[in-house]
Amino acid sequence: TQLKDFELKFPLVVSSPPPPGNALITTTPTGGANIYLDVNGAWISKGVSPVTLTNLKSYVDHNVKATKTGYQDAYAVIDIIPGETINVNIALQLYGSISVTTNPPGAQIYLDNVYKGLSPIPISDLNSGTYTLLAIKDDYYEASQVVTIPPLTQSINFDLVLLPLSTKLNYTKDPLLRVDTI
């Protein structure tokens, strides 16, 4: 009887977890992106967009990744509503590329101090951002340029002119640079 009194005073309430929900994942550009779900720190393939992720725990953040050839990986954090399907669109950005030529040709090209090859050379699969471009050739001064690849830019051309070491550079107080060739 003592146990019965306890049960009446402190009834045990057992609640079940909220029902799972779903997420319809679409991408921009439309279709063809591989969709991955982070499950305990591992990216698990869930198909190609558009794809519906089913039976996801509610009130838990889920990390989703979209990948597509020629595009930067894109990520989304989604919060599931119990018993419902939410719509999530993940926007993919194109990788940028630059085309580097030099005068004279055949210079060693470095992008952020990483050797890329001899000019002329295309450099692809670049995220949007700022880089330092460097051209080196024997018997010439180095030429460098800061390069910014804006989002949604596909290709930018750069032409670097290397001056021979035999070029005498005269600096004056005048902001214009005077170049004399010996």
C-alpha positions in Angstrom: 0.0 0.0 0.0 2.9 2.3 0.6 4.0 2.0 -3.0 0.5 2.8 -4.2 0.4 6.1 -2.2 3.7 7.0 -3.8 2.4 6.4 -7.3 -0.6 8.6 -6.7 1.5 11.4 -5.4 4.1 11.3 -8.1 2.5 9.8 -11.3 5.1 8.8 -13.8 4.5 10.6 -17.1 6.2 9.0 -20.1 6.2 11.2 -23.2 7.2 9.8 -26.6 9.6 11.8 -28.8 8.0 14.0 -31.4 7.3 12.4 -34.7 10.0 12.7 -37.3 9.7 15.0 -40.3 11.0 15.3 -43.8 13.0 17.8 -45.9 12.6 18.3 -49.7 16.1 19.4 -50.8 16.3 21.3 -54.1 19.2 23.2 -55.6 19.9 26.2 -57.7 20.8 25.6 -60.5 18.0 23.1 -60.7 18.8 19.4 -60.2 21.8 17.2 -60.6 23.6 18.0 -57.3 24.7 15.2 -55.0 23.0 15.6 -51.6 24.7 14.4 -48.4 23.4 14.3 -44.8 25.8 14.5 -41.8 25.2 11.5 -39.7 27.4 11.4 -36.6 30.2 13.3 -38.4 30.1 11.3 -41.6 28.6 12.6 -44.9 26.1 10.0 -46.1 24.9 10.2 -49.7 21.2 10.7 -50.0 20.8 10.9 -53.7 20.7 13.6 -56.4 18.6 16.8 -56.1 15.7 17.2 -55.9 15.6 14.6 -53.1 13.4 14.1 -50.1 15.1 13.2 -46.8 12.7 11.2 -44.7 12.3 10.2 -41.0 14.6 13.0 -39.7 14.5 13.7 -36.0 12.5 16.8 -35.1 13.9 19.7 -33.2 17.4 18.7 -34.1 19.7 20.6 -36.5 20.7 18.5 -39.5 23.6 19.5 -41.7 23.2 19.0 -45.4 25.8 19.3 -48.2 25.3 19.8 -51.9 28.0 19.1 -54.5 28.1 19.4 -58.2 30.9 19.3 -60.7 32.0 22.9 -61.6 30.4 24.3 -58.5 31.6 25.1 -55.0 30.2 22.8 -52.2 27.3 24.4 -50.4 25.9 23.7 -47.0 22.7 24.2 -45.1 21.6 23.6 -41.5 17.9 22.5 -41.4 15.6 22.2 -38.4 12.8 19.7 -38.8 9.2 20.3 -37.9 7.4 17.2 -36.5 5.3 15.4 -39.0 5.9 17.9 -41.8 8.0 18.2 -44.9 10.0 21.4 -45.1 11.3 22.8 -48.4 15.0 23.7 -48.5 16.8 25.2 -51.5 20.6 25.2 -51.6 22.2 27.7 -53.9 25.4 26.5 -55.6 28.0 29.0 -56.8 30.2 28.3 -59.9 33.9 27.8 -59.3 35.9 30.7 -60.8 38.8 30.4 -63.1 41.5 32.6 -64.4 43.5 32.6 -67.5 47.1 33.9 -67.1 49.3 35.1 -70.0 52.6 36.8 -69.7 54.7 39.0 -71.9 57.1 37.2 -72.6 55.4 33.8 -72.3 56.9 30.9 -70.4 56.9 32.5 -66.9 56.4 30.3 -63.8 53.0 31.1 -62.4 52.2 30.9 -58.7 48.8 31.5 -57.1 49.1 32.2 -53.4 52.7 30.8 -53.5 51.5 27.5 -55.0 53.2 26.7 -58.4 50.6 26.2 -61.1 52.7 25.9 -64.3 54.2 28.0 -67.1 52.3 30.8 -68.9 50.0 30.9 -70.7 47.9 28.8 -68.3 44.3 28.4 -67.2 43.7 27.9 -63.5 40.3 26.5 -62.6 38.2 25.4 -59.6 38.8 28.5 -57.6 36.5 29.6 -54.9 35.4 33.2 -55.0 37.9 35.3 -53.0 41.2 37.2 -53.2 44.4 35.6 -54.4 48.0 36.8 -55.2 49.2 36.0 -58.6 53.0 35.9 -59.2 55.0 35.5 -62.5 58.7 34.6 -62.4 61.1 34.3 -65.4 64.9 34.2 -65.5 66.4 37.6 -66.5 63.1 39.4 -65.7 61.7 41.3 -62.8 59.0 39.4 -61.0 55.4 40.6 -61.7 52.6 40.2 -59.2 49.0 41.1 -59.0 46.2 40.8 -56.4 43.3 38.9 -58.1 39.7 39.0 -56.8 37.2 36.5 -58.1 33.7 37.7 -57.3 30.9 35.2 -56.6 29.2 33.9 -59.7 32.2 34.8 -61.9 33.2 32.1 -64.3 36.4 33.3 -65.9 38.8 36.3 -65.7 41.8 36.9 -68.0 45.1 38.4 -66.6 48.1 39.5 -68.7 51.2 40.2 -66.7 54.1 42.1 -68.3 57.6 41.2 -67.1 60.3 43.8 -67.5 63.8 42.6 -68.4 66.4 43.0 -65.6 68.3 45.2 -68.1 65.5 47.8 -67.7 66.6 50.7 -65.6 63.8 51.9 -63.4 63.9 55.6 -62.5 61.7 56.8 -59.7 60.8 60.4 -59.3 58.5 62.4 -57.0 56.1 62.4 -59.9 53.6 59.6 -59.4 54.2 58.4 -62.9 56.8 55.7 -63.4 59.5 56.3 -66.0 61.0 53.2 -67.6 64.2 53.4 -69.6 65.6 50.4 -71.4 69.4 50.1 -71.6 
